[in-house]
């Protein structure tokens, strides 16, 4: 009861700041698929099923293709059979389909104890390019919650979705990887691409905080760092409803505006959102003594992981964890949107995606990660959801929500406070 009262209060303050009615808008959320615990279409190999521990399987990333929805499930703990899977796009709404291993079970030997570095070890996120190829970022780290075991170097794998065959493997040089690196997220920058491989990839290292830049045309990579990518020790405690938990995760959330040439990023353990020009990232390794030109965009009401950009107006999409909501802010005009709010469905939003292959609708992946993390998951509850937001209404602020001109832009809407005002495990 107290949690519901708190959530209602936060939403009321949020809407008051925006000048919109304080109504629940979880009806904006369309549930594509939902699960109590994930289930798989297992092969005829009893070792996969014998090792399966569904209470340890938490998805952290999705990608929406024309006919399939891809799901990334990193090996945060033991018992994850496949680290990349898919379900059909046309599953009945709200159903709980079995996951199919991608591209085949032969790639997921780690699910039965076969730690072959040519296969897939642990994947947090996947991304599609314009050539209908799936870029897979493999961290190479097993059981990152319990003992953080690095079994293979991180790598990028590129699969052609016409054939589901591997077309490219990218290994990172030693100067791009650090001890205990954990590669968790990626953005594909195709702004100036003339071929399928002529792209830049921006990759988060969450545990040894930094961003790795990969130049596809030159087949080389380098690493950039900045203090803004580190976790803030004052924000390592998180609250979702009655649950509190602690994580020291650095940079993990990424959003990309091609039109503005800007990469947005955020550590998990912070209330701040930052940006950096992609031109600075693409310029190569920084000379000694030179700093990356990072800008503080603003401060959020609470920490968050999911981050994206709506390219139709370059709005920043984000999801403060404590407020169990998804919102948007357009930095040029200060237009603000409440996309969805639900204490039940949005407890831990790990992904927010503007999906071109779905007419520009916004998709979200949420879980009760805090319950998984604390080994308190209730298998009778709906704990995992893939959702879509159709035609979310735009709410214009009733008055100016920004302070007078300042060194930094700050997002002072919403959720009652400044809106943008151990070992990392990654998401």
N, C-alpha and C positions, 0 to 999 in steps of 0.2 A: 504494500500500500504506500509506504513512504517513497519508494522508488518511482511509482506512478505519479505521485504528487510532485516530486522533484522534476520529473520529465515534463509534466504539464506546465510547471512554473517556468522552466527554461524556455519552452516553446513560446509561452506567452510573452516573455521578455524579448525573445528573438523577434516575434512578429510585431511587437510594439515598436521596436527599433526600426523595423522596416516600414511601418505604417500599413500593415495588412492584418486581416482578421486572424486571431489566434485559434485556428482550426487544425485538427489533425489532418494530415494529407498523405497518410499511408495508402489511401485509395489511388494515389498516383502510381503506385508500384504494381506492375504486372509480374506475377511469379512465373518464370519460364520453367524452372525445375527446382525441386527442393528435396532434401533428404534428412532423415534422422541421422543416419550414418551412411557413408558412401559404400556402394557395392559394385563389383566388377564382373564382367563376363569372363571368367577364368578359362585358361586353356586346359588341356588334358595333362596337367602337370601338378600333382598333389602338393609339391613343395611350395608353390605360390599360395595356395589356400591354407596350408598348414602354418605358414608364416604370417598370414594376414591378421592384423589387429586394427579393426575399423575405428576403434576409439582413438587411434593415433593419426588418422588420415585427415588432414585439413587442407583444402584448396586455398591457394594464394593468388592465382592468376587465371584469367580466361582470355580467349580470343574467339571472335565470331567470324567464321567463314561463310561462304554462300550456303553450304548445306550441312555444316557441322559446327558445333561449339566445342572448342578445345579447353581443357582444364589442366592446370599445373598443380601437382600435389608434391611438394618437396618432402624429403625424408627427414622431417623434424625429429621424429622418434622412429624406433624400429616398427616394422609391420606394414610398410607402405608397398603394395605390390607393383604399381606402375606410377612413374612420376609425371608422365603426360598421357592423357586419355582424351576421349571425345564422346559426345552424344550427338544424335541427329538434331538439326534445327527444328524439325517438325514434330518433336515430342509433344504429347498432350500437355497443355498448360498446367503447371503445378504437379506434374508427375514426378516419379523418382526412378529415372531410367538407370540401368546398369551402365557403367563406364566401359568403353572399349579401349584397350591399350593402343597407343600410337607410337610408331607406325605399325608395330607388331610386338608380340610378347618377347621375341628374340632380343629386342633392344633393352629389355628391363630385367636382365639377369640379377641385378642388385636386389630385386624383390625376393629372390630365393637364395641370396648370399653369394652370388657370383659377381665379384667386384672387378669387372673388366672395363678399363678406361675407354675402350672404343665404344662402349654402350652408353646408356643414359643413367646417370647416378642420382642427381637431385636437382630438379628444375623448379624455380619459383615463378618465372614468367616466360611467355611466348608472344611473338608479334608477327603479324602478316605484313608483307610488302605489296607493292602494286603489281608485282609479277606473280601473285598468288603463290608465294613461297612463305613457309613458316620458319621464322628464325627462333631457335631454341637456345636459351642461355642456361648451360649446365654448370652449377656451382662446384660440383665435385666434392661436396661436403655432406657427410652422413650424420644422422642423429644430432643435429645442431642444437637442440634444446638440452639434451642430456649430457653429451660429452664432446661435441663439436669435433668430429673425426674427419680430417681431410684425407680422402682416399685417392683422389685424382686431381690433376690441374683443371681449372675452369676452362671451358671451351664454348664456342658457338657452332651450332649445327644448323644447316639450312636444308629444308625439305621442300621439294616441288609437290604441291598438293594435287597436281594432275595425276601423278604417279605414286605419291607418297614415298618417293625415293630420295635418299640423301644426295644433294648436289654440291655441297661445299662444307668443309670443316675448317674452322679457324682456331688456331692455337694462339695463346697470348705469350709474348716474350716475358722473360723473367722480370724486367724492369716495370712491367705493368701490373704485376701480381705481388702481393705482400704475404708475409707469414700470417696465417689465419684470415686471409681474404675470404669474403663471402659475396659473390656476385648475385644480385637479387632482382634487378630490374633493368629494362632496356627501352630505348626509344630509337626508331628508325627515322633518320632524316633523309628524305628523298627530294629535298627542295631543288637541288641543282643536278640531280641524277640524269644521265643520258643512257645508262644501261642498267640492268637489274643489279649488278654488283657495285655500281658507282654510287654508293651511299655512305653516310656517316652513321655510326651506331654510338649512342651514349649509354654507358653502363654504370650502375651504382655498385660500389663496394661498401656494404653496410657495416661489416665488422671492423675493417681497417679503413676508416672512412675516406672516400675519394670517388672520383668519377673517371672511368677509363673511356677513352675515345678511340674508336676503330674507324680507320679510313679504308673503305672497301676497294676503292680504285687503286690505291697504293699498297694495299694489303699490309698495313702497319698500324700499330696502336701505341698510345702513350697515356700517361696518367696525370691528372691534375688534382690538386688538393686545396682546401680552404677551410678555415676554422668553422665556417657555417655548416660544413658537412658532418661535423662531430656531434655526438649526442650531448644535450645539455643536462648536467646532473640534477638540475632542479626539476626536470620534467620526465624522469624515468619511472615515476609511479603513474598508473593509469586507472581510471575509474569508469566502469560501464555498469550502470544499475548499482547493485549491491556488491559487485565484484571489484576488487582492486588487485593489481599485479604489477610487477616491476620488470622492465627490460631496458637495456642500454644500447638500443639500436641507433646507428648513425643514419646517413643518407639512404633513403629507400624510395620515397615517392618521387615520380617524375611526370611532368606535363610539358608538352611541346607545342609552340605556336610557330608554324612555318611562315606565316605572313609577317610576324614580328621578328622572326629570327631569334627566338628566345626559348631557352630551356628553363622551366621552373623545377625546383627541387625542394625537398624537405626531409630532414631526419625524422625518425619516429619520435625520438625523445626531444621534442621542442614544441613551442607554440608558434614558431615563426615559419614563414614561407620566403624563399629566396629565388633569385633569377640570375642568369648569366647569358650574355649574347652567344649564340652558336658560332659566330665568327671568331670569338676568342677561343672556344674549344677546338675549332678546326685549324687554328694557327700553328698547332704543334706544341711540343713540350715547352713549358715556361722557362725563359732564361733565369739563371740564378738571381734571386733577389726580387724578381718581378711577381706581383700578386695578380691572381685571377680577378677580373672586374665583376665581382658579385654585388648584387643589389638586394637589400632587404625590401621585399614587397609589402610585408605587413605581418600582423600577429593574429592568430586564430584564438578561438575560445578554449580549445583543448587540442591535444595531440591528434594526429591522424596519419593514415597510410595512403589511402586511395587519393590519387591526384590525376587530373586530366585537363584537356582544353577542348572547348567546343569551337571548331574552326569557322563556324558561320559568323561568329562575332568576337572570337578570341576570349570568351569568358573562361575563367579558371574554375574548374569543378573540383570540389573537395568534400571531405566527410569527417567533421570533428567527432571523435569517438564518444566522448561523454554525452554529447547532445543527440546521438543516434539519428543523424540526419545527413542528407546530401544537399549541398547548396552550390551556388555559382555566383561569381562576382566578375563584372566586366571592368577592368582597371581604367580604360580610357573614358568611360562614361559614368562609372560608379553604379550602373544598373545592377540590381541584385535579385536573385531568384532563390526561392525555396523549392527545390526540386522534389524532395520527399522527406518525410519524418515518420519514424516508427520505432519506438522502444523495443518492439518485438522483432521486427525484421531487419533492422539496421544496427545490430549490436556491435559489429566489427566489420566495417566495409573495407576490404583489402584492395578492391579494384573499382575504378570508375572509368568507363570507356565510352567515348563518342564513336558510334559504329557506322562507318560509311556504307557497309554492306547491309545495313538495315535502315536506310533512308535517314541517317543522322539521329536515330534514337539513342538514348543513353542507357547503357547497361551497367549493372553493378553486381559484384560478388560479395556476399556477406556470410559471416559465420559467427558462431559463439566461441571464437578462439580462446577467450579468457577461460572458458570452461574446459576446453581441451588442455590448455596450458597448465591448469591447476589440477588436472585429472579428476574433474568433477562433472564430466559430461553426462547428461541424462539421455540414454538412448531412446527414450520414448518421446522426447521433444523434437521439433524440427530445428536442426542445428546448422544447416547449410542451405544457402539459397543463391540461385542465379535469377536476377530480376531485370526488368526493363522499365524505363520511364518514357512514356509517350506524351509528347506535346505538353510538357510541364509549363504551367502558367508563369508568366513573367510578372513579378511584383515590383513596381517602382517605389523607391523610398519616398516618404512624404516630405522629407526635408534633407538638408545636407548632413551626411553621416561622417564626413571626413573633417579632421581638424584643419586649421589654417595651414597654409603651405609649410612644409616641413622638409627636412633633409631627405626623409624616406616617405614614400607613400605608405599609408597605413590603412588597413581595412577596419573601420570601426563600426561595423554594423552590429552586430547581431548576437544571438545566443547569450545575451546578458552581460558579456564582458567584451574586451577587445576581440573582435572576431578573428582578425589575424593578429590582436593585442595579447656487475656480473659479466656475462658474455653475450654479445649480440647474437641473435638467432636468425634475423632477417624475415622478410615477408614478401 
